[in-house]
Amino acid sequence: MQELDVKKNEFLRQFETTVDNELITIEFAEQERKIFLTKMVISEHLTEDGYKDKFIQLVLDYIRAQEIKVVPTCKEVKSFMRINRMQYKDLLPVGIAL
């Protein structure tokens, strides 16, 4: 598995990385110290190769470093955060449960 380099593209409002010339993205919307992760785009074979979870993990780590809360509205991020609840529960705003 190759190393992933996560970029925050403010213009397109998405986090992105490239694997084998294929773009993986998570779209976002920001407001009041919260970031809503709204849509993930990744090919099936990259998901099977384990890149989906790795990319989500890197995006969440990036957000944690910015000290903002995460509202996961896309199913992939929600599912990942549910499975890794203890590791990422500090990123959820008060009142948001998975």
Secondary structure as the mmCIF struct_conf table of DSSP 4:
data_model
#
loop_
_struct_conf.conf_type_id
_struct_conf.id
_struct_conf.beg_label_comp_id
_struct_conf.beg_label_asym_id
_struct_conf.beg_label_seq_id
_struct_conf.end_label_comp_id
_struct_conf.end_label_asym_id
_struct_conf.end_label_seq_id
STRN STRN1 LYS A 7 ASN A 9
TURN_TY1_P TURN_TY1_P1 GLU A 10 ARG A 13
STRN STRN2 GLN A 14 VAL A 19
TURN_TY1_P TURN_TY1_P2 ASP A 20 ASN A 21
STRN STRN3 GLU A 22 GLN A 31
TURN_TY1_P TURN_TY1_P3 GLU A 32 ARG A 33
STRN STRN4 LYS A 34 VAL A 41
HELX_RH_AL_P HELX_RH_AL_P1 GLU A 44 GLU A 48
TURN_TY1_P TURN_TY1_P4 ASP A 49 GLY A 50
HELX_RH_AL_P HELX_RH_AL_P2 TYR A 51 ALA A 65
TURN_TY1_P TURN_TY1_P5 GLN A 66 GLU A 67
STRN STRN5 LYS A 69 PRO A 72
BEND BEND1 CYS A 74 CYS A 74
HELX_RH_AL_P HELX_RH_AL_P3 LYS A 75 ILE A 83
TURN_TY1_P TURN_TY1_P6 ASN A 84 ASN A 84
HELX_RH_AL_P HELX_RH_AL_P4 ARG A 85 TYR A 88
HELX_RH_3T_P HELX_RH_3T_P1 LYS A 89 LEU A 91
BEND BEND2 LEU A 92 LEU A 92
HELX_LH_PP_P HELX_LH_PP_P1 PRO A 93 PRO A 93
TURN_TY1_P TURN_TY1_P7 VAL A 94 GLY A 95
#
